[in-house]
């Protein structure tokens, strides 16, 4: 199994408290996800913040508008520092997403570190080179833009 790494860092002009409040609410993920992915949380989360052990169910449409179920577990949370989600069921063979937050002068640095693997062996490796890696970059470019709108200078 080939495991790929994707990393993105963004400096956000806000306080750690405000950033954590926004990113620790699973409901806000839809706000920073491109509409064409058809992202929808299907779990009843209420207004609760994420916590270790939390299971979140989604529907996404990553390819040809075909809906796919995706279930992640929040495996670790250290408030104000990081949280980790891990795919339990979904489109990837492996999805392990770490979110780090670091206070800087005048803002915070947020780093997303993703380790992922594609199913289907050599076909998956070709798909990653042709499509998946590019799509991840596109999604995170969109997220960066939306985060700048949520937290303007």
C-alpha positions in Angstrom: 0.0 0.0 0.0 1.4 3.4 -1.1 0.8 6.1 1.6 0.9 9.7 0.4 1.4 12.8 2.5 -0.3 16.1 1.9 0.5 19.2 4.0 -0.9 22.7 4.0 -0.1 25.6 6.4 -2.0 28.8 6.6 -1.5 31.8 8.9 -4.8 33.2 10.1 -5.2 36.7 11.6 -7.2 35.8 14.6 -6.8 34.5 18.2 -6.2 30.9 19.0 -9.4 30.9 21.0 -11.5 32.1 18.0 -9.8 29.8 15.6 -10.2 26.8 17.9 -13.9 27.7 18.4 -14.5 27.7 14.7 -12.5 24.6 13.7 -13.6 22.5 16.7 -17.2 22.7 15.5 -17.8 19.9 12.9 -20.7 21.9 11.4 -18.2 24.5 10.1 -16.6 22.0 7.8 -19.4 22.5 5.3 -18.6 26.3 5.2 -15.1 25.6 4.0 -15.8 22.7 1.6 -16.5 23.4 -2.1 -20.2 23.1 -3.0 -19.5 20.7 -5.9 -18.5 18.0 -3.4 -22.1 17.8 -2.2 -20.7 17.6 1.4 -23.4 16.9 4.0 -23.1 15.8 7.6 -25.6 13.1 8.2 -24.9 12.6 12.0 -27.0 14.5 14.5 -24.3 16.5 16.2 -26.4 19.2 17.9 -24.2 22.1 18.9 -21.5 20.1 20.6 -17.8 20.6 20.0 -15.7 17.7 18.8 -14.3 15.2 21.3 -12.1 12.1 21.2 -14.2 9.1 20.1 -16.7 11.2 18.2 -18.0 9.5 15.1 -19.2 11.8 12.3 -21.0 10.5 9.2 -21.0 12.4 5.9 -22.1 12.1 2.3 -19.7 13.5 -0.4 -19.8 13.4 -4.2 -16.1 13.4 -5.1 -16.4 11.7 -8.5 -19.0 12.3 -11.2 -21.6 13.5 -8.6 -21.9 10.0 -7.2 -22.8 10.1 -3.5 -20.4 8.2 -1.2 -20.7 7.7 2.5 -17.7 8.7 4.7 -17.4 8.0 8.4 -14.6 9.6 10.4 -13.7 9.3 14.1 -12.1 12.1 16.0 -9.3 10.1 17.7 -7.5 12.8 19.6 -8.2 16.3 20.8 -5.9 18.6 22.8 -7.8 21.8 23.1 -6.1 24.8 21.4 -3.3 22.6 20.1 -4.5 19.8 17.7 -7.1 17.3 16.8 -7.0 14.2 14.6 -9.6 12.6 12.5 -9.3 9.1 11.0 -11.5 7.5 8.3 -13.5 4.5 9.6 -15.3 4.0 6.3 -15.1 5.9 3.1 -13.5 6.5 -0.3 -9.9 6.1 0.9 -8.0 3.0 1.9 -6.4 5.2 4.6 -7.2 8.7 5.7 -5.5 10.2 8.8 -5.8 14.0 9.1 -4.0 15.9 11.8 -4.9 19.6 12.4 -2.3 21.6 14.3 -2.7 25.2 15.8 0.1 27.4 16.9 -0.1 30.9 18.4 2.0 33.5 16.5 2.3 37.2 17.0 -0.7 38.7 15.2 -2.5 35.4 14.5 -2.2 31.6 14.5 -0.6 29.1 12.2 -2.8 26.2 11.2 -1.3 23.1 9.6 -3.2 20.3 8.1 -1.1 17.1 7.7 -2.8 14.2 5.9 -1.6 10.7 5.3 -3.8 8.9 2.8 -3.8 5.8 0.6 -6.0 5.0 -2.4 -7.6 1.6 -2.9 -7.2 -0.5 -6.1 -3.4 -0.9 -6.0 -1.6 0.3 -9.1 -4.9 1.7 -10.5 -5.2 3.8 -7.3 -1.6 5.1 -7.7 -2.4 6.2 -11.2 -5.6 7.8 -10.0 -3.7 9.7 -7.3 -1.2 11.1 -9.9 -3.9 12.0 -12.4 -6.7 13.2 -10.1 -6.7 12.7 -6.3 -3.6 14.8 -5.4 -4.8 17.6 -7.7 -8.3 17.5 -6.2 -6.9 17.7 -2.6 -4.8 20.7 -3.6 -7.9 22.3 -5.2 -10.1 21.6 -2.1 -7.4 23.1 0.3 -7.0 26.1 -2.0 -10.7 26.7 -1.6 -10.5 26.2 2.1 -7.7 28.7 2.4 -9.8 31.3 0.5 -12.9 30.6 2.6 -10.9 30.8 5.9 -9.6 34.2 4.7 -13.2 35.3 4.3 -14.2 34.0 7.8 -11.1 35.6 9.4 -10.4 38.8 7.4 -7.4 41.0 8.2 
